[in-house]
Structures are given as structure tokens and as C-alpha cells.
Amino acid sequence: MIDVVVSGVLFDMDGTLVDSTTVVEAAWSRFGAEHGIDPVEILGFSHGRQTIDTVQRFLPHLTPDEQRVIVDTMIAAEIDYTEGIVEVPGAGAFVQRLVDAGVPVALVTSAPRELAVKRMIAAGVPVPEALVPSEDAERSKPHPEGYLRGAALLGVPAERCLAFEDAPAGVEAAVASGATTVVVGMLEAPVTEGLPRIAGYDGIDVTPEGSAFRIRG
């Protein structure tokens, strides 16, 4: 249950607005097969993080240039692979309700800009004008930089924003930014204790309240 008054909304993408599980698992499974690493272990670390962080974690013996080549190759393969990408239930309509109500909205994602835009379009979710992709944040989640940048783009203090997240690193980043944080999906971790939770966005209402907005559902 959510019932908060805020001045802006910040969204993660993968797992929060867009269900790209099939694509992501396939990409990391290929990576694991190529390098002799258990995909389950990779996926346990990678969720919510930038691709470079995961490559560095599992292939620390490679040079930075070699790691970057792997990252660039993986991202290039994923950009046009949108089969099976769908919205998290109700996500597209909820983002549109926010925009129609005049709520400042930003997307804060560990994906590169081109990949993020293509996945959002494939899922039928409106792409916010304010976007903080991986290339715009020097420090990736769980550092709060991305969320702080997203709030700054909206001209709203993070403490007056509502953030939606689904991954441990992302939840940690959102909470650290000062935003009121909602967990999307089934994630159970110490960082989620006491946080509100939703399975989808159907039934969440948006109404103006003074100079802010009440989000309830």
C-alpha cells in the first residue's frame, strides 16, 4: 500500500517498469558459458548493476580495455533484441497518468541510453524526458548518484521524490538518496525491510495536492 505526497517520481527500468528477464538471463547465460562461470552466480550479482560492474567482478584478470570490449559487445547484441520484453503490469498506464497529471518523472537506469529507450518502447512504456542512463552516472548503483541526478533533472530534492525499484543494489541506492522508496515485485532482502511493496501499478491513483501530488494505491 502506498499513500504519500511527493513532488517527483523516479523509476528504475529493468524489473521495475520493463520485464526483460528473458533477454537479460540469456545474455548472462551466454557470458557464463563463454567464460566458464555459473550463470546463477552471475545473475545473483548483476541485477540492478551496470554491465561493466559485473564483468569486472567476474573477470578481474582482464585489462580495462578487454573488459570494455566485452561490455560493448554484449550491449550491441542486446540493443535490437526486444523479443519477449513486456511491461510490468500497469506500468505504461501509470507513467502516462503521472505525466498527464503534471508529475515530474525521471528514469534512472543501469542500462545505456539507447538500450533503455529501445526496451521502454518495446514494452509500450512512455519514455520520460528526464533520463539518467549508465553513461551519465560516474558511480553506479548501489551508489545514490543516479537517483540524485534524476531528482536534480526534475528540479526536486530527492527527499521529496518517490522511487520505484526492484533490485537490491537499486533499492539501496534509492534509499541512500533520501527518496521514499517502493519495492516492485518479490525481492526480499535486508534493505527492503519496512518498505512499501507493489506487484504492479494497476489501481495506483495520482491526484494533485497543493503544489505536490498524492500517490495512493
C-alpha positions in Angstrom: 0.0 0.0 0.0 1.3 3.4 -1.0 -0.1 6.7 0.3 2.4 9.5 0.0 2.6 13.2 -1.0 5.6 13.9 -3.2 6.9 16.4 -5.8 8.5 13.9 -8.3 8.8 10.3 -9.2 11.9 8.3 -10.0 11.9 4.9 -11.7 14.4 2.2 -12.3 13.7 0.3 -15.6 14.5 -3.4 -15.8 12.3 -5.3 -13.4 10.5 -2.1 -12.3 8.8 -0.8 -15.5 10.0 -3.3 -18.0 10.2 -7.1 -17.7 13.3 -8.0 -19.7 14.0 -11.2 -17.7 14.3 -13.4 -20.8 16.7 -11.1 -22.6 18.9 -10.5 -19.5 19.1 -14.1 -18.5 20.0 -15.2 -22.0 22.8 -12.5 -22.2 24.4 -13.5 -18.9 24.0 -17.2 -19.6 26.0 -16.7 -22.9 28.6 -14.8 -20.9 28.8 -17.5 -18.3 29.2 -20.3 -20.9 31.9 -18.4 -22.7 33.9 -17.8 -19.6 33.1 -21.0 -17.6 31.1 -19.2 -14.9 27.8 -20.4 -13.3 25.0 -18.1 -14.7 23.1 -18.4 -11.4 26.1 -16.8 -9.6 26.3 -14.1 -12.3 22.6 -13.2 -12.1 22.7 -13.1 -8.3 25.2 -10.3 -8.6 24.3 -8.5 -11.8 20.7 -7.5 -11.1 20.4 -3.7 -11.0 24.0 -3.1 -11.7 25.8 -1.8 -14.8 27.2 -4.4 -17.1 30.8 -3.2 -16.5 30.4 -3.8 -12.8 29.5 -7.5 -13.4 32.3 -8.0 -16.0 34.8 -6.5 -13.6 33.5 -8.7 -10.8 33.8 -12.0 -12.7 36.8 -11.2 -15.0 39.1 -9.2 -12.8 42.2 -10.5 -14.5 41.4 -8.8 -17.8 42.6 -5.3 -18.6 40.1 -2.4 -18.5 40.2 -2.3 -22.3 39.5 -6.0 -22.6 36.6 -5.7 -20.1 35.2 -2.7 -22.1 35.2 -4.7 -25.3 33.2 -7.5 -23.7 30.7 -4.9 -22.3 30.3 -3.2 -25.7 29.8 -6.5 -27.5 27.1 -7.6 -25.0 25.2 -4.3 -25.2 25.4 -4.2 -29.0 23.9 -7.7 -29.1 21.0 -6.7 -26.7 20.0 -3.4 -28.3 18.0 -4.9 -31.1 16.9 -8.0 -29.2 13.5 -7.0 -27.8 11.5 -10.2 -28.3 9.8 -11.1 -25.0 10.2 -7.7 -23.5 6.9 -6.6 -21.8 5.8 -4.0 -19.3 5.5 -4.7 -15.6 1.7 -4.9 -15.2 0.1 -1.5 -15.4 3.5 0.3 -15.8 2.8 2.1 -19.1 -0.6 3.4 -18.0 0.8 4.6 -14.6 3.6 6.5 -16.2 1.1 8.1 -18.5 -1.1 9.0 -15.6 1.8 10.7 -13.8 2.7 12.7 -17.0 -0.9 13.7 -17.6 -1.2 14.9 -14.0 2.0 17.0 -14.4 4.1 15.0 -12.1 7.9 15.4 -12.8 9.2 11.9 -13.8 12.7 10.6 -14.4 14.1 7.2 -15.4 17.3 6.1 -13.5 18.7 3.0 -15.1 21.9 1.0 -15.2 21.4 0.5 -18.9 22.9 2.7 -21.6 20.6 5.3 -23.1 20.0 3.6 -26.4 19.2 0.2 -24.8 16.9 1.8 -22.2 14.9 3.7 -24.8 14.5 0.7 -27.1 13.4 -1.5 -24.2 10.9 1.0 -23.0 9.4 1.4 -26.4 9.3 -2.3 -26.9 7.3 -2.7 -23.7 5.0 0.2 -24.5 6.0 2.3 -21.6 6.4 6.1 -22.2 10.0 7.3 -22.0 10.3 10.2 -19.6 12.2 13.3 -20.9 14.4 13.1 -17.8 16.7 10.1 -18.2 19.8 9.1 -16.3 21.4 6.2 -18.1 24.6 4.4 -17.2 26.8 6.7 -19.2 25.6 9.7 -17.2 26.5 8.4 -13.7 30.1 8.0 -12.7 29.2 5.7 -9.8 26.6 3.0 -10.4 24.0 1.6 -8.1 24.2 0.9 -5.1 25.7 4.4 -5.0 22.8 7.0 -4.9 24.4 9.2 -7.6 21.9 8.2 -10.3 18.9 9.0 -8.2 20.4 12.3 -7.0 21.0 13.2 -10.7 17.5 12.2 -11.6 16.0 14.4 -8.9 18.2 17.2 -9.9 17.0 16.9 -13.5 13.4 17.3 -12.2 14.4 20.3 -10.0 13.1 18.4 -7.0 15.1 17.4 -3.9 15.4 13.6 -3.7 13.8 13.7 -0.3 10.6 14.9 -2.0 10.6 12.1 -4.6 9.1 8.7 -4.7 11.4 6.0 -6.2 10.4 2.6 -7.5 13.0 -0.2 -7.5 13.2 -4.0 -7.7 16.8 -5.0 -7.2 19.0 -4.9 -4.0 21.6 -2.5 -5.4 18.8 -0.2 -6.7 16.8 -0.2 -3.5 20.0 0.6 -1.6 20.7 3.5 -4.0 17.2 4.9 -3.8 17.0 4.7 0.0 20.5 6.3 0.2 19.4 9.2 -2.0 16.7 10.1 0.5 13.8 9.3 -1.7 10.7 7.5 -0.3 11.3 4.0 -1.9 8.8 1.4 -3.0 9.8 -2.2 -3.8 8.4 -3.6 -7.0 8.0 -7.3 -7.1 9.1 -10.1 -4.8 12.5 -9.0 -3.7 13.2 -10.0 0.0 16.4 -8.6 1.4 17.5 -6.7 4.5 17.4 -3.4 2.5 13.7 -3.9 1.8 12.6 -4.3 5.4 9.8 -1.9 6.3 9.5 -0.6 2.7 6.1 -0.5 0.9 5.7 -3.0 -1.9 3.7 -3.4 -5.0 3.3 -6.3 -7.6 2.2 -3.9 -10.3 0.8 -0.4 -11.0 -2.9 -1.1 -11.6 -5.1 0.9 -9.2 -2.5 3.4 -8.1 -4.1 6.9 -8.2 -2.4 10.2 -8.8 -4.1 13.4 -7.6 -2.7 17.0 -7.2 -2.4 18.1 -3.6 -1.3 21.8 -3.3 1.9 22.1 -5.2 2.6 18.4 -4.9 0.9 15.1 -5.7 -0.7 12.3 -3.7 0.1 8.9 -5.0 -2.1 6.2 -3.4 -2.9 2.6 -4.1 
